[in-house]
């Protein structure tokens, strides 16, 4: 599947864990737990330099589970932003769902609520934008919001996907590889 971008494709949605940083089955609970995936920060910087707005969309049920608190999550995101800025990139917004999977909220991926929040808060249009994730929930949210789903194999969720979930999905090893293809076309 081609990832050719048109002039209207100036936003890229990114899942956080497994796309930008290493994921953990025990949750990323602190700045010390947060480790960027090789090349991910530079990939964000290259997207920024090419004029794309970068928006992080992330389920963070560890909040509701009591595994970390909001100040710890805010510290992780401040560190993420600083590390991206250090290599010349920018993150325009970070939107999280703090709920448990069983809560039935409209913001937890695969529902498109976080994407809709980002549209309102940042004045952008999601339809046709790329959404890069590593799980079925990311692909579902992308489709529900009219985004173009992209899957990276760098996260924990790739092996759990069924063939039918991958129909029409661009697949790349890493965020950096996706950005290489996007910016070369």
C-alpha positions in Angstrom: 0.0 0.0 0.0 1.4 3.4 -1.0 1.8 6.1 1.6 1.8 9.0 -0.9 0.8 12.2 0.8 -1.0 15.1 -0.6 -0.7 18.7 0.4 -3.7 18.3 2.8 -1.9 15.5 4.8 -0.2 17.7 7.3 -1.0 15.8 10.5 0.3 12.5 11.6 -1.2 10.8 14.6 1.1 8.5 16.5 0.4 5.9 19.2 3.0 6.3 21.9 4.0 3.0 23.4 5.5 0.6 20.8 5.7 3.4 18.1 7.7 6.2 19.7 9.0 4.4 22.8 9.5 0.9 24.0 6.3 -0.7 25.3 6.1 -2.8 28.5 3.5 -5.3 29.6 4.0 -3.8 33.0 3.3 -0.2 31.7 5.6 2.7 31.2 5.2 4.2 34.7 7.9 6.8 35.0 10.4 8.9 33.1 13.0 6.2 34.1 10.8 3.6 32.3 10.4 5.6 29.2 13.0 4.7 26.5 12.7 5.9 22.9 12.7 3.4 20.1 15.8 3.7 17.9 15.3 6.4 15.3 11.8 7.4 16.5 12.6 10.9 17.8 14.6 11.7 14.7 11.6 10.4 12.6 9.3 12.9 14.4 11.9 15.7 13.8 11.9 14.9 10.1 8.1 15.0 9.9 8.2 18.3 11.8 10.8 19.7 9.3 8.6 18.6 6.4 5.7 20.6 7.8 3.6 17.9 9.5 1.8 18.4 12.8 2.5 15.5 15.2 -0.2 14.3 17.6 0.2 11.5 20.1 -3.0 9.4 20.8 -2.5 7.0 23.7 -4.6 4.7 25.9 -3.2 5.0 29.4 -5.3 2.8 31.6 -2.4 2.6 34.1 -3.9 5.8 35.6 -7.2 4.1 36.4 -5.3 1.0 37.6 -3.4 3.1 40.1 0.0 2.1 38.6 1.0 5.8 38.2 -0.6 9.2 38.8 -1.2 12.2 36.5 2.0 14.0 37.6 4.1 11.0 36.7 2.4 10.8 33.3 2.8 14.5 32.8 6.5 14.1 33.6 6.8 11.4 31.0 5.2 13.6 28.4 7.3 16.6 29.3 10.4 14.4 28.9 9.1 13.1 25.5 8.5 16.6 24.3 12.0 17.7 25.5 13.7 14.8 23.8 11.8 15.4 20.5 12.7 19.1 20.7 16.4 18.2 21.4 16.6 16.6 17.9 14.6 19.4 16.2 11.1 18.1 16.3 7.8 19.1 17.9 4.7 17.4 19.3 1.6 19.5 18.7 -0.6 17.6 21.2 -0.8 14.6 23.4 -4.2 13.1 24.1 -4.7 10.2 26.5 -7.5 8.0 27.6 -7.1 7.4 31.4 -9.9 4.8 31.6 -10.0 1.0 32.0 -11.0 -1.1 29.0 -14.3 -2.0 30.7 -15.3 1.6 31.4 -17.0 2.0 28.0 -15.8 5.5 27.4 -15.7 7.1 24.0 -12.1 8.1 24.2 -10.5 4.7 24.5 -9.1 3.4 21.2 -10.4 1.7 19.0 -13.1 4.4 19.4 -12.2 7.7 17.7 -12.8 10.0 20.7 -9.2 11.0 21.3 -8.8 11.9 17.6 -12.0 14.0 17.8 -10.6 15.8 20.9 -7.4 16.5 19.0 -9.4 17.9 16.0 -11.3 20.3 18.2 -8.4 21.3 20.4 -5.9 21.8 17.6 -8.1 22.9 14.8 -7.2 20.1 12.5 -8.9 17.6 10.3 -8.2 13.9 10.8 -9.8 12.5 7.7 -7.1 11.3 5.4 -4.3 11.8 7.9 -2.0 9.0 8.7 -2.3 7.2 12.1 0.7 5.1 13.0 0.2 2.4 15.6 1.2 -1.1 16.6 -2.1 -2.6 17.8 -5.6 -3.5 16.5 -7.0 -0.7 18.7 -4.9 1.8 16.8 -6.1 0.5 13.4 -9.7 0.6 14.6 -9.4 4.2 15.9 -7.7 5.2 12.6 -10.5 3.7 10.5 -13.3 5.1 12.8 -11.9 8.6 12.3 -11.3 8.3 8.6 -7.5 8.2 9.0 -5.1 6.1 6.9 -3.9 3.3 9.2 -0.2 2.4 9.3 1.1 -0.4 11.4 4.6 -0.6 12.8 6.1 -3.9 13.9 8.2 -2.3 16.7 5.5 -2.7 19.4 4.0 -5.6 21.4 0.7 -5.7 19.6 1.8 -6.7 16.1 1.9 -10.4 16.7 -1.7 -10.3 18.0 -3.2 -9.0 14.7 -5.3 -11.2 12.5 -5.0 -11.1 8.7 -8.4 -9.5 8.2 -7.3 -6.6 10.4 -4.4 -5.8 8.1 -6.4 -5.3 4.9 -5.6 -1.9 3.5 -2.9 -1.2 6.1 0.6 0.0 5.3 3.1 -2.1 7.3 6.5 -0.9 8.3 9.2 -2.2 10.7 9.5 1.1 12.5 8.3 4.7 12.6 11.5 5.7 11.0 10.9 3.4 8.0 7.4 4.8 7.6 8.8 8.3 7.6 11.5 7.3 5.1 8.8 6.1 2.7 6.4 9.0 3.3 9.0 11.7 2.8 10.5 10.0 -0.3 7.1 9.9 -2.1 
